[in-house]
Amino acid sequence: MAAELGHLSLWVAIAAALVLAVFPLIGVYRRVESWQRYARPLAWLQWLALTVAMVCLGYSFYINDFTVTYVANHSNSQLPLGYRLSAIWGGHEGSLLLWGWMLGGWTALVGLFSRKVPLPMVVRVLSVMGMIAVGFHAFMLFTSNPFDRSLPWFPIDGADLNPLLQDPGLIIHPPMLYMGYVGFSVAFAFAVAGLLAGNLDPAWARWARPWTTVAWSFLTVGIALGSWWAYYELGWGGWWFWDPVENASLLPWLAGTALIHSLAVSEKRNLFRAWTVLLAIVTFSMSLLGTFLVRSGVLTSVHAFANDPSRGAFILGFLVVVAGGALTLFALRAGRLKGKGGFKPLSREAFLLGNNLLLLTATFAVLMGTLYPLLGEALDIKVSIRAAYFNSFFVPLTLVLMAILVPGMLSNWKRQDSSPLLRRMLMLAPAALIGGYLGARLPGDTPWVGTLALILALFLVFAHIDDLVRRALAYNRGFLGGLGKLGRGYYGMVLAHSGMAVLVAGVTVVSFHEVERDVRMAPGDVAEVGAYRFEFDTLSEYAGPNFDSRKGHFLVTRDGEPIAEMNPEKRTYRASGQVMTEAAIDAGLMRDLYVALGEPLGGDAWAVRIYHKPMIRWIWLGALIMALGGALALTDARYRKKMTRSKADADGEVVYE
């Protein structure tokens, strides 16, 4: 009964989305306000129907209803309850339902929190999101129904959830990632709505910017959680593998980062309007491309779900319709998007434009590295793109991006005199050079690229400290009083940029100074890695809820002092027979010790992988600081103030009151 109710709810959702996409929009063009006012209730109805569908699928997992094909293929009667519920998004059909539910949630939230936006604009935005929803709901209903009961017979215990996904990190990671993917649909909808209206004044950028920022923050956390999960769960000790599906999440993040900065210029100076609209289209298109890559069957990955060509064709067609339609509309309206103001080559606008070009170059490099092997495979040509390709682009682009962040942040809008900017930078340079050089020497000899990365990271942090102090003192209320006058948007920028510096420092140190040893060990054997001594003490067995485990016990000492007891495992899952590695990690702010059991080598001997990873936690700490900066910027007071278009100066700069 729950499955039938969930299926019916999906039909209600697609009906609501279809009416939302058409009926209120007709009201806008016919100037019938009563029709326009149906947009918000329709958005809420759609989300309510999708919520019912999610609850019904969750209930089917809860009661082990293996007559439902999706439940039978992704659950097991011995599976712990938490993983049974997270199995909702552990496969293709359920992950699409999560995608649709979140899209419905974003649509409902736009209706709820856009009371200060003119009704016709809200209607256009909600109608565009309704059009997107129709496509995804149709995809579910006609190719990927999570409530299907087509099995000729059903297993008594279920096939089980992929053991790789039976992890706390995978309970949180997909929802965070999808919140980012789907959240960019709001910026896309605002851009298309503005194109439909034929008027993109600074107001649309202010309306779209907080939605874009919150989506970017969620995606940042989602990517960080995925990196952390891969680090401790896969047993290889890596934090990023340039896996095509990892790249699929990075593409919208890079484009979305460029979009956030471009929106700042459009909001503040009424410039870059065409460029910003194009970025909004590209960013959401990258989200849809990621959906295509993961669910089309063209990739083989622990993240990929589908292998049905018809599903891939549907998503590819949908991507072409959405992106192609938006780009066509953009081409028709581009002539109306020219900004009235200008800026000098040395100004904040110029540096932000450089920032955008670097991020888009990185996006293009990752896109080509991801799609080129797929194109080669389609032409029956074996092409392999390895990490060296991506690093050859990403390392120099990141260094240049870090270098231009400082003058960009210190520059004025419209025009910046070179002399005071150069003086400020020269004052900060010695401390960054000395600190970065010494920091690069502390773990050992660091190549010049790593040293330069640490210098630039410190340069960025010192520049923000200097700017914060100057701004606070400029209020003439004392330092603490001045800090209270600075806006939350400014603090959000400081946190986000500082988080990037922390991340770059972590990547640099762990990349050049990690120590790895693959050794043959049996109980009683000892291995030394750096200053640490690892003793394989004992090997034991225990039974988990749905797996059997062999667990090693390692004693770690340094200079004779006990440091940690570590217990790596090798688990065999009963339902599938799959063998999984559970690494043991002694975590710290300045280093991780990592032990993983490989393959048994006969007798009591095992292949053991041991790592010493300095500062690897800084990678995820930096990402979380960046996301926190985005979240803090959302609370800035200007997003709650009314924009007065009559108070825009001759150069297009917008004033709030």
FIFI-304510 format. One record per residue (C-alpha): x, y, z. Coordinates in steps of 0.02 Angstrom, whole numbers, padded with zeros to 5 digits, always signed. Layout:
BEGIN
XYZ ...
//
This chain:
BEGIN
+00000+00000+00000 +00142+00120+00041 +00220+00092-00130 +00056+00128-00219 +00030+00287-00117 +00208+00342-00157 +00181+00309-00343 +00019+00408-00340 +00109+00550-00252 +00234+00559-00394 +00091+00581-00517 +00019+00719-00408 +00191+00802-00404 +00213+00800-00593 +00036+00867-00616 +00071+01010-00494 +00238+01046-00580 +00157+01048-00752 +00021+01169-00698 +00152+01276-00608 +00256+01283-00766 +00112+01346-00874 -00039+01420-00786 +00038+01559-00676 +00156+01608-00817 +00007+01636-00932 -00062+01746-00793 +00095+01854-00801 +00080+01885-00987 -00108+01913-00979 -00086+02020-00822 -00209+01914-00724 -00147+01928-00546 -00266+01795-00478 -00185+01665-00591 -00012+01720-00536 -00055+01692-00354 -00077+01506-00386 +00111+01488-00410 +00159+01477-00226 +00020+01352-00176 +00066+01243-00326 +00248+01244-00273 +00200+01191-00097 +00082+01057-00163 +00220+00984-00270 +00340+00976-00123 +00208+00900-00009 +00173+00763-00137 +00359+00727-00154 +00377+00722+00035 +00240+00591+00043 +00333+00491-00089 +00495+00501+00011 +00406+00445+00170 +00324+00300+00078 +00491+00240+00008 +00572+00258+00179 +00430+00157+00256 +00453+00022+00125 +00636+00007+00176 +00589+00012+00360 +00470-00137+00347 +00584-00231+00223 +00453-00232+00085 +00553-00335-00040 +00406-00340-00160 +00466-00166-00211 +00605-00195-00337 +00711-00049-00278 +00701-00104-00095 +00743-00284-00141 +00897-00229-00239 +00965-00108-00109 +00923-00175+00063 +00933-00329+00171 +00841-00388+00325 +01005-00385+00424 +01050-00209+00370 +01054-00086+00518 +00908+00035+00520 +01013+00190+00486 +01084+00115+00327 +00913+00047+00278 +00845+00224+00279 +00997+00298+00192 +00974+00164+00059 +00833+00276-00003 +00969+00368-00100 +01089+00220-00114 +01038+00178-00292 +00981+00256-00455 +00793+00268-00429 +00801+00327-00249 +00936+00455-00284 +00825+00530-00418 +00681+00539-00295 +00797+00631-00175 +00846+00747-00319 +00663+00783-00359 +00615+00804-00176 +00753+00931-00151 +00705+01023-00310 +00527+01032-00244 +00594+01093-00077 +00698+01231-00159 +00546+01282-00261 +00437+01292-00106 +00571+01392-00013 +00585+01517-00155 +00398+01543-00143 +00408+01563+00045 +00558+01680+00058 +00527+01792-00093 +00389+01899-00020 +00486+02059-00057 +00514+02010-00238 +00383+02074-00362 +00251+01942-00394 +00278+01929-00584 +00464+01893-00555 +00425+01761-00424 +00300+01680-00543 +00428+01672-00683 +00558+01595-00567 +00436+01465-00498 +00373+01424-00672 +00550+01392-00736 +00583+01279-00586 +00418+01192-00624 +00478+01158-00801 +00637+01080-00734 +00535+00977-00611 +00423+00910-00750 +00576+00839-00837 +00644+00752-00682 +00476+00686-00625 +00445+00616-00799 +00616+00534-00793 +00568+00448-00631 +00394+00395-00683 +00437+00330-00857 +00613+00258-00837 +00660+00251-00652 +00508+00219-00543 +00568+00186-00363 +00400+00103-00322 +00403-00026-00460 +00346-00203-00413 +00398-00292-00573 +00503-00431-00495 +00435-00602-00545 +00487-00659-00371 +00563-00569-00224 +00707-00619-00110 +00670-00662+00070 +00813-00556+00138 +00853-00434-00002 +01010-00413-00108 +01090-00288+00015 +01154-00111+00001 +01325-00090-00079 +01447-00112+00068 +01542+00043+00011 +01386+00143+00054 +01362+00066+00225 +01450+00208+00313 +01396+00360+00415 +01480+00476+00290 +01368+00412+00151 +01213+00451+00254 +01259+00637+00248 +01365+00657+00091 +01233+00632-00047 +01100+00748+00028 +01230+00886+00050 +01293+00861-00128 +01118+00860-00200 +01070+01017-00104 +01211+01102-00197 +01172+01026-00367 +00987+01066-00356 +01011+01233-00270 +01096+01304-00424 +00930+01282-00513 +00870+01436-00418 +01006+01548-00491 +00968+01472-00662 +00782+01506-00638 +00813+01687-00587 +00925+01713-00739 +00798+01637-00859 +00656+01733-00774 +00753+01894-00799 +00781+01851-00982 +00595+01815-01002 +00554+01983-00925 +00683+02068-01034 +00746+02168-00886 +00897+02119-00780 +00929+02265-00664 +01036+02246-00506 +00885+02184-00410 +00889+02012-00491 +01071+01988-00439 +01028+02031-00258 +00882+01909-00262 +00984+01770-00341 +01145+01793-00242 +01093+01720-00073 +01015+01567-00156 +01175+01540-00255 +01281+01560-00099 +01183+01434+00003 +01189+01308-00141 +01377+01335-00156 +01399+01310+00031 +01303+01146+00029 +01402+01085-00122 +01566+01132-00036 +01518+01029+00117 +01458+00886+00006 +01621+00878-00091 +01722+00887+00071 +01621+00744+00147 +01645+00640-00010 +01832+00670-00004 +01838+00624+00181 +01736+00466+00149 +01851+00410+00008 +02002+00440+00121 +01950+00328+00263 +01833+00204+00176 +01921+00151+00016 +02081+00102+00106 +02198+00190-00016 +02235+00340+00093 +02196+00465-00045 +02081+00615-00029 +02052+00652-00215 +02074+00533-00362 +02011+00637-00510 +01877+00505-00529 +01756+00559-00668 +01612+00567-00543 +01717+00669-00422 +01748+00785-00568 +01561+00792-00601 +01538+00873-00431 +01688+00988-00452 +01625+01061-00617 +01471+01151-00546 +01572+01203-00393 +01703+01292-00500 +01571+01374-00610 +01467+01417-00456 +01617+01500-00373 +01638+01609-00527 +01451+01646-00524 +01455+01706-00343 +01593+01831-00382 +01509+01889-00542 +01344+01915-00450 +01437+02029-00329 +01485+02143-00474 +01311+02138-00550 +01233+02180-00382 +01353+02316-00331 +01396+02397-00497 +01262+02339-00621 +01400+02266-00732 +01438+02093-00803 +01252+02063-00825 +01266+01957-00982 +01417+01867-00913 +01328+01830-00749 +01174+01761-00837 +01285+01651-00944 +01374+01587-00787 +01208+01545-00706 +01160+01442-00859 +01331+01357-00865 +01331+01316-00679 +01163+01228-00681 +01208+01144-00845 +01361+01072-00758 +01246+01005-00622 +01138+00920-00754 +01294+00854-00841 +01348+00776-00677 +01178+00694-00664 +01198+00626-00841 +01372+00557-00806 +01320+00470-00645 +01155+00400-00706 +01182+00364-00891 +01292+00210-00874 +01436+00290-00971 +01548+00284-00816 +01610+00142-00710 +01633+00207-00534 +01584+00172-00353 +01475+00327-00372 +01387+00277-00535 +01214+00201-00522 +01135+00163-00691 +01180+00059-00843 +01022+00077-00948 +01057+00172-01112 +00877+00234-01122 +00900+00325-00958 +01058+00407-01020 +00972+00461-01180 +00829+00538-01080 +00946+00639-00968 +01054+00693-01114 +00900+00751-01208 +00838+00843-01055 +01008+00927-01034 +01004+00982-01216 +00828+01053-01198 +00864+01147-01035 +01036+01214-01079 +00996+01240-01263 +00833+01330-01227 +00914+01444-01099 +01060+01484-01214 +00942+01521-01358 +00843+01640-01248 +01007+01718-01192 +01060+01746-01373 +00895+01831-01411 +00905+01946-01259 +01093+01976-01248 +01081+02146-01332 +00979+02214-01185 +01107+02162-01053 +01243+02290-01081 +01297+02381-00923 +01300+02571-00918 +01452+02593-00808 +01634+02554-00837 +01792+02515-00742 +01979+02540-00759 +02103+02399-00791 +02161+02418-00611 +02003+02399-00507 +01907+02270-00408 +01798+02232-00559 +01951+02191-00665 +02021+02072-00535 +01852+01988-00514 +01844+01965-00702 +02016+01884-00695 +01953+01773-00555 +01807+01720-00666 +01918+01681-00815 +02034+01574-00710 +01890+01476-00634 +01810+01449-00804 +01977+01392-00875 +01990+01265-00734 +01810+01211-00768 +01849+01185-00952 +02009+01087-00913 +01916+00970-00795 +01772+00953-00919 +01888+00904-01062 +01986+00784-00953 +01824+00700-00900 +01735+00691-01069 +01882+00657-01185 +01904+00475-01131 +01716+00449-01152 +01725+00521-01328 +01873+00409-01366 +01778+00258-01303 +01630+00302-01415 +01751+00305-01563 +01832+00142-01506 +01993+00233-01462 +02075+00195-01295 +02114+00360-01207 +02176+00375-01028 +02180+00542-00937 +02279+00529-00776 +02304+00642-00626 +02457+00722-00706 +02346+00806-00836 +02230+00883-00706 +02373+00935-00592 +02465+01018-00736 +02316+01134-00755 +02255+01150-00577 +02419+01189-00489 +02467+01344-00591 +02287+01404-00603 +02267+01392-00414 +02430+01485-00385 +02379+01626-00502 +02205+01632-00423 +02283+01648-00250 +02398+01785-00314 +02258+01894-00385 +02144+01873-00235 +02247+01992-00130 +02251+02144-00247 +02071+02108-00294 +02014+02112-00114 +02117+02268-00074 +02064+02367-00229 +01924+02493-00244 +01776+02482-00361 +01787+02574-00528 +01968+02631-00511 +02117+02593-00399 +02275+02698-00388 +02425+02585-00409 +02540+02668-00281 +02440+02640-00120 +02395+02464-00176 +02576+02422-00210 +02631+02495-00043 +02505+02390+00053 +02558+02232-00037 +02743+02267-00011 +02714+02291+00175 +02635+02119+00186 +02755+02028+00070 +02905+02006+00188 +02803+01921+00325 +02722+01805+00196 +02890+01764+00115 +02976+01725+00279 +02829+01632+00355 +02796+01531+00197 +02979+01486+00175 +03000+01431+00356 +02835+01337+00350 +02893+01244+00195 +03055+01194+00281 +02976+01128+00442 +02912+00962+00372 +03072+00944+00268 +03130+01006+00099 +02983+01067-00004 +02991+01096-00193 +02978+01275-00251 +02798+01251-00306 +02747+01198-00131 +02846+01340-00052 +02762+01466-00167 +02590+01394-00124 +02622+01416+00063 +02688+01593+00036 +02532+01641-00062 +02418+01560+00068 +02499+01662+00206 +02497+01818+00096 +02308+01799+00077 +02280+01776+00264 +02393+01922+00312 +02306+02034+00184 +02136+01996+00259 +02200+02029+00435 +02274+02195+00379 +02114+02244+00287 +02004+02195+00433 +02106+02300+00555 +02107+02451+00439 +01919+02441+00409 +01880+02422+00594 +01990+02571+00643 +01916+02678+00504 +01753+02693+00602 +01844+02790+00741 +01754+02690+00875 +01902+02587+00932 +01952+02420+00860 +01815+02317+00944 +01682+02446+00907 +01736+02450+00725 +01728+02260+00713 +01545+02269+00760 +01510+02388+00616 +01580+02275+00483 +01446+02180+00388 +01422+01993+00395 +01448+01985+00208 +01624+02052+00234 +01660+01925+00371 +01592+01789+00258 +01715+01839+00121 +01859+01839+00246 +01813+01665+00307 +01790+01595+00132 +01957+01660+00070 +02045+01607+00230 +01968+01434+00211 +02043+01423+00038 +02214+01469+00109 +02197+01332+00242 +02146+01205+00109 +02292+01251-00005 +02413+01236+00142 +02345+01064+00185 +02353+01002+00005 +02531+01068-00014 +02602+00990+00143 +02520+00819+00128 +02561+00807-00058 +02746+00835-00034 +02778+00761+00138 +02668+00609+00166 +02760+00447+00200 +02691+00281+00138 +02750+00104+00170 +02677-00059+00105 +02746-00200+00213 +02718-00383+00251 +02674-00403+00434 +02615-00539+00552 +02574-00524+00738 +02735-00479+00827 +02813-00387+00678 +02866-00205+00686 +02874-00069+00551 +02942+00107+00566 +02867+00251+00469 +02950+00418+00499 +02970+00442+00686 +02833+00315+00727 +02848+00130+00770 +02701+00017+00723 +02690-00153+00809 +02565-00281+00743 +02505-00345+00912 +02361-00467+00881 +02232-00521+00753 +02055-00561+00811 +01883-00598+00738 +01710-00533+00780 +01535-00536+00705 +01448-00373+00657 +01262-00351+00624 +01279-00403+00441 +01463-00439+00419 +01607-00542+00490 +01769-00453+00529 +01952-00491+00554 +02027-00350+00655 +02209-00309+00681 +02274-00226+00839 +02423-00111+00815 +02522-00021+00950 +02600+00143+00896 +02743+00224+00991 +02860+00371+00966 +03027+00377+01056 +02962+00238+01168 +02807+00336+01218 +02636+00260+01176 +02542+00361+01045 +02391+00260+00992 +02310+00089+00978 +02242+00061+00803 +02120-00072+00743 +02106-00090+00553 +01980-00217+00490 +01941-00329+00344 +01753-00355+00335 +01659-00488+00236 +01476-00443+00209 +01366-00597+00224 +01231-00556+00095 +01346-00510-00049 +01509-00592+00004 +01601-00429-00033 +01761-00396+00064 +01790-00217+00123 +01936-00128+00203 +01906-00023+00359 +02059+00084+00390 +02113+00135+00564 +02158+00319+00581 +02235+00411+00728 +02183+00587+00682 +02260+00751+00735 +02263+00931+00678 +02445+00919+00622 +02453+00738+00563 +02358+00577+00533 +02425+00401+00560 +02338+00279+00444 +02342+00089+00443 +02247-00024+00323 +02248-00213+00303 +02273-00270+00125 +02268-00451+00068 +02312-00602+00177 +02481-00674+00124 +02471-00845+00205 +02477-00898+00386 +02449-00745+00495 +02541-00626+00378 +02454-00480+00293 +02496-00345+00168 +02486-00187+00274 +02481-00009+00211 +02544+00124+00333 +02541+00313+00306 +02600+00466+00398 +02500+00612+00327 +02547+00785+00392 +02411+00918+00395 +02287+00819+00291 +02145+00874+00406 +02176+01052+00348 +02100+01005+00179 +01928+00969+00253 +01946+01104+00386 +01978+01231+00247 +01826+01172+00150 +01715+01186+00304 +01782+01362+00340 +01740+01410+00161 +01562+01342+00180 +01545+01431+00347 +01595+01593+00260 +01457+01567+00133 +01331+01532+00270 +01383+01688+00366 +01369+01797+00210 +01188+01740+00192 +01143+01829+00353 +01204+01998+00290 +01078+02137+00321 +01076+02197+00141 +00976+02044+00088 +00837+02103+00202 +00836+02282+00139 +00737+02352-00004 +00832+02404-00158 +00789+02576-00225 +00825+02587-00410 +00808+02776-00411 +00960+02786-00300 +01081+02712-00426 +01217+02835-00473 +01273+02876-00648 +01399+02735-00648 +01268+02608-00601 +01320+02583-00420 +01172+02528-00317 +01122+02603-00150 +01019+02511-00018 +00908+02589+00112 
//
